[in-house]
């Protein structure tokens, strides 16, 4: 019973984190554009994943925690993709960055000490490419041609 309650708690916290950060993507706050909001999402979900893995490692398997967090951060987006795929396709790099950051936090939590820095560097480079090195612009340009 406690395991199910902890699992639901992780899923709900992941959904709440997604909801709390979501207004940043709507340009409601000056000087925060899509790139910065994507970066904020990635950083928040990275630390959230590390915290959840540390806190619940005794009660739940690390893979289950990973899947619950990925479900919580991706499920709301998938609903929007299902409703209007063409118009929401431009936010796919944001979702990918979140998933990369969650995956990197998971990898760091379960890997040996020597491998952690390579996972972190790989995740930072991947997110930087998608956010700041024109990866998102390439994606948006491709979406315009659909």
LUMFIVEX-316161 format. One line per field, with one value per residue: residue number from 1; residue in one letter; z, x, y of N, C-alpha, C in turn. Coordinates in steps of 0.1 Angstrom, whole numbers, always signed. Atoms other than C-alpha are relative to their C-alpha. Layout:
num <- NUM, ...
residuo <- A, ...
n_c3 <- Z, ...
n_c1 <- X, ...
n_c2 <- Y, ...
ca_c3 <- Z, ...
ca_c1 <- X, ...
ca_c2 <- Y, ...
c_c3 <- Z, ...
c_c1 <- X, ...
c_c2 <- Y, ...
REM end
This chain:
num <- 1, 2, 3, 4, 5, 6, 7, 8, 9, 10, 11, 12, 13, 14, 15, 16, 17, 18, 19, 20, 21, 22, 23, 24, 25, 26, 27, 28, 29, 30, 31, 32, 33, 34, 35, 36, 37, 38, 39, 40, 41, 42, 43, 44, 45, 46, 47, 48, 49, 50, 51, 52, 53, 54, 55, 56, 57, 58, 59, 60, 61, 62, 63, 64, 65, 66, 67, 68, 69, 70, 71, 72, 73, 74, 75, 76, 77, 78, 79, 80, 81, 82, 83, 84, 85, 86, 87, 88, 89, 90, 91, 92, 93, 94, 95, 96, 97, 98, 99, 100, 101, 102, 103, 104, 105, 106, 107, 108, 109, 110, 111, 112, 113, 114, 115, 116, 117, 118, 119, 120, 121, 122, 123, 124, 125, 126, 127, 128, 129, 130, 131, 132, 133, 134, 135, 136, 137, 138, 139, 140, 141, 142, 143, 144, 145, 146
residuo <- X, X, X, X, X, X, X, X, X, X, X, X, X, X, X, X, X, X, X, X, X, X, X, X, X, X, X, X, X, X, X, X, X, X, X, X, X, X, X, X, X, X, X, X, X, X, X, X, X, X, X, X, X, X, X, X, X, X, X, X, X, X, X, X, X, X, X, X, X, X, X, X, X, X, X, X, X, X, X, X, X, X, X, X, X, X, X, X, X, X, X, X, X, X, X, X, X, X, X, X, X, X, X, X, X, X, X, X, X, X, X, X, X, X, X, X, X, X, X, X, X, X, X, X, X, X, X, X, X, X, X, X, X, X, X, X, X, X, X, X, X, X, X, X, X, X
n_c3 <- +0, -1, +13, +9, -4, +4, +15, +4, -4, +10, +12, -3, -1, +14, +7, -6, +5, +13, +0, -6, +10, +13, +4, +6, +15, +6, +0, -10, -7, +10, +2, +0, +13, +1, -3, -15, -7, +2, -9, -14, -1, -1, -13, -11, +1, -4, -14, -6, +1, -10, -14, -1, +0, -13, -11, +0, +5, -8, +1, +14, +9, +7, +13, -2, -3, +13, +8, -6, +3, +15, +3, -5, +8, +14, +2, +4, +13, +10, +2, +9, +13, +5, +3, +12, +2, +8, -7, -13, +4, -3, -14, -2, -6, -15, -6, +1, -10, -13, -1, -1, -13, -9, +3, -5, -14, -3, +3, -11, -12, +0, +5, -9, -2, +11, +12, -2, +6, +15, +2, -2, +12, +12, -1, +2, +15, +8, -3, +6, +14, +3, -4, +4, +13, +12, +2, +0, +12, +11, -2, +3, +15, +6, -3, +9, +13, +0
n_c1 <- +8, -9, -7, +10, +2, -12, +0, +10, -5, -10, +7, +7, -10, -5, +10, +0, -12, +3, +10, -5, -10, +6, +2, -12, +0, +10, -4, +7, -11, -9, -14, -1, +5, +1, -13, -2, +10, -5, -12, +5, +6, -10, -7, +9, +3, -12, -1, +11, -3, -10, +6, +9, -8, -7, +10, +8, -8, +2, +13, +3, -12, -4, +6, +14, +0, -3, +11, +11, -3, +2, +14, +5, -4, +4, +14, +7, -3, +6, +14, +1, -5, +11, +10, -4, -14, -8, -3, -8, -13, -12, -5, -7, -14, +2, +3, -12, -10, +4, -3, -14, -4, +5, -8, -13, +1, +1, -12, -10, +4, -2, -13, -12, -5, -8, +8, +9, -3, +3, +14, +3, -5, +8, +13, -2, -3, +12, +10, -6, +2, +14, +5, -8, -8, +9, +7, +14, +3, +1, +12, +11, +0, +5, +14, +7, +1, +10
n_c2 <- -12, -12, -1, -6, -14, -7, -1, -10, -13, -4, -4, -13, -10, -2, -8, -13, -8, -4, -10, -12, -6, -2, -14, -6, +2, -8, -14, -8, -6, -7, +4, +14, +6, +14, +6, -1, +8, +14, +2, +1, +13, +10, -1, +3, +15, +6, +0, +7, +15, +4, -1, +12, +13, +0, +1, +12, +11, +11, +5, +3, +2, -12, +0, -4, -14, -7, +0, -9, -14, -2, +0, -13, -11, +1, +3, -11, -4, +9, -3, -11, +5, +7, -9, -8, +4, -9, -13, +3, +7, -9, +2, +13, -1, -2, +13, +8, -5, +5, +14, +2, -4, +10, +12, -3, +1, +14, +6, -4, +6, +14, +3, -1, -14, -4, -3, -11, -12, +1, -1, -14, -8, +4, -6, -15, -3, +3, -11, -13, +0, -2, -13, -12, +1, +0, +13, -3, -7, +9, +7, -9, -2, +12, +0, -10, +6, +11
ca_c3 <- +0, +9, -24, -44, -24, -30, -67, -70, -50, -74, -104, -89, -80, -115, -129, -104, -114, -150, -142, -121, -148, -177, -176, -185, -220, -226, -225, -195, -179, -198, -210, -208, -242, -254, -250, -214, -204, -219, -200, -167, -174, -179, -148, -126, -138, -134, -98, -91, -105, -84, -53, -60, -67, -35, -13, -25, -35, -6, -13, -51, -79, -96, -130, -116, -103, -137, -155, -131, -136, -174, -174, -153, -174, -208, -203, -204, -235, -252, -246, -264, -292, -296, -298, -323, -335, -361, -339, -308, -328, -322, -285, -291, -284, -250, -242, -255, -233, -203, -210, -215, -182, -164, -181, -172, -136, -135, -152, -126, -98, -109, -124, -110, -99, -129, -155, -139, -153, -189, -185, -172, -200, -226, -213, -211, -247, -260, -242, -253, -289, -288, -270, -280, -310, -334, -329, -320, -349, -373, -358, -361, -397, -405, -388, -410, -441, -430
ca_c1 <- +0, +28, +46, +14, +10, +46, +43, +12, +29, +59, +36, +15, +46, +59, +26, +26, +61, +51, +21, +40, +67, +43, +34, +70, +64, +35, +56, +38, +71, +92, +126, +118, +115, +112, +149, +151, +119, +132, +164, +145, +123, +154, +172, +141, +133, +170, +171, +136, +146, +177, +157, +130, +156, +174, +143, +124, +153, +144, +107, +106, +130, +149, +135, +99, +107, +122, +91, +67, +86, +87, +50, +43, +63, +52, +16, +2, +21, +9, -27, -20, -1, -31, -55, -36, -4, +6, +4, +21, +49, +71, +73, +88, +124, +112, +98, +130, +152, +131, +134, +171, +175, +154, +174, +207, +197, +187, +219, +240, +220, +226, +261, +295, +313, +337, +309, +288, +307, +304, +267, +264, +285, +266, +233, +245, +258, +226, +204, +227, +225, +187, +183, +211, +229, +200, +187, +153, +154, +161, +132, +109, +119, +112, +78, +69, +74, +48
ca_c2 <- +0, +24, +16, +25, +57, +67, +60, +81, +109, +109, +110, +138, +158, +154, +167, +196, +206, +206, +227, +252, +258, +258, +295, +303, +289, +313, +345, +357, +367, +393, +382, +345, +329, +294, +286, +298, +281, +248, +252, +259, +228, +207, +219, +216, +180, +171, +181, +167, +133, +132, +142, +115, +88, +97, +99, +68, +45, +22, +19, +18, +6, +33, +23, +27, +61, +71, +59, +77, +110, +105, +98, +129, +152, +138, +128, +163, +171, +139, +149, +182, +164, +141, +170, +192, +175, +201, +232, +215, +199, +229, +221, +187, +198, +210, +176, +159, +182, +173, +136, +139, +157, +131, +103, +119, +123, +86, +76, +95, +80, +44, +46, +43, +74, +75, +75, +102, +131, +117, +113, +148, +163, +143, +155, +192, +190, +174, +200, +229, +217, +215, +248, +271, +257, +261, +225, +239, +263, +235, +216, +246, +252, +216, +219, +249, +228, +202
c_c3 <- +0, -13, -10, +3, -4, -15, -5, +4, -10, -13, +1, +1, -13, -8, +6, -5, -14, -1, +5, -10, -13, -4, -6, -15, -7, -1, +9, +9, -10, +1, +1, -12, +0, +4, +15, +7, -2, +9, +15, +2, +2, +13, +11, +0, +3, +15, +7, -1, +10, +14, +2, +1, +14, +12, +0, -5, +8, -2, -14, -8, -7, -14, +1, +2, -13, -9, +5, -3, -15, -3, +5, -8, -15, -2, -4, -14, -10, -2, -10, -14, -7, -5, -13, -2, -7, +7, +12, -4, +3, +14, +3, +5, +15, +7, -1, +10, +14, +2, +1, +14, +10, -2, +5, +15, +5, -3, +11, +13, +1, -5, +10, -1, -12, -12, +2, -7, -15, -3, +1, -12, -12, +0, -2, -15, -8, +2, -6, -15, -3, +3, -6, -13, -12, -2, +0, -12, -12, +1, -4, -15, -7, +2, -9, -13, +0, -4
c_c1 <- +9, +7, -9, -1, +12, +1, -9, +5, +11, -6, -7, +10, +6, -10, -1, +12, -2, -10, +5, +10, -6, -3, +12, +0, -10, +4, -7, +10, +9, +14, +2, -6, +0, +13, +2, -10, +3, +11, -5, -8, +10, +7, -10, -3, +13, +1, -12, +2, +10, -6, -9, +7, +7, -10, -7, +8, -3, -14, -4, +13, +2, -7, -15, -1, +2, -13, -12, +3, -2, -15, -6, +4, -4, -15, -8, +3, -6, -15, -1, +5, -12, -12, +3, +15, +8, +4, +9, +13, +12, +5, +7, +14, -1, -2, +13, +10, -4, +3, +15, +5, -4, +9, +14, +1, -1, +13, +11, -3, +4, +14, +11, +5, +8, -9, -10, +3, -2, -14, -5, +4, -8, -14, +0, +2, -12, -10, +4, -2, -15, -5, +7, +8, -8, -7, -15, -4, -1, -13, -12, -1, -5, -15, -8, -2, -11, -13
c_c2 <- +13, +2, +7, +15, +9, +2, +11, +14, +5, +4, +13, +12, +4, +9, +14, +8, +4, +11, +14, +7, +3, +14, +7, -1, +10, +15, +9, +8, +6, -7, -15, -5, -15, -7, +0, -9, -15, -3, -1, -13, -11, +0, -4, -15, -8, -2, -8, -15, -5, -1, -12, -13, -1, -3, -13, -12, -13, -6, -4, -3, +12, +1, +4, +14, +8, +0, +8, +14, +3, +1, +13, +12, -1, -2, +12, +5, -10, +2, +12, -4, -8, +9, +8, -2, +11, +12, -2, -6, +8, -1, -13, +1, +3, -13, -9, +5, -5, -15, -3, +3, -10, -13, +1, -1, -15, -7, +3, -7, -15, -4, +1, +14, +5, +4, +12, +13, -1, +0, +14, +9, -3, +6, +15, +3, -2, +11, +13, +0, +3, +14, +12, -1, -3, -14, +3, +8, -9, -8, +9, +3, -12, -1, +9, -6, -11, +5
REM end
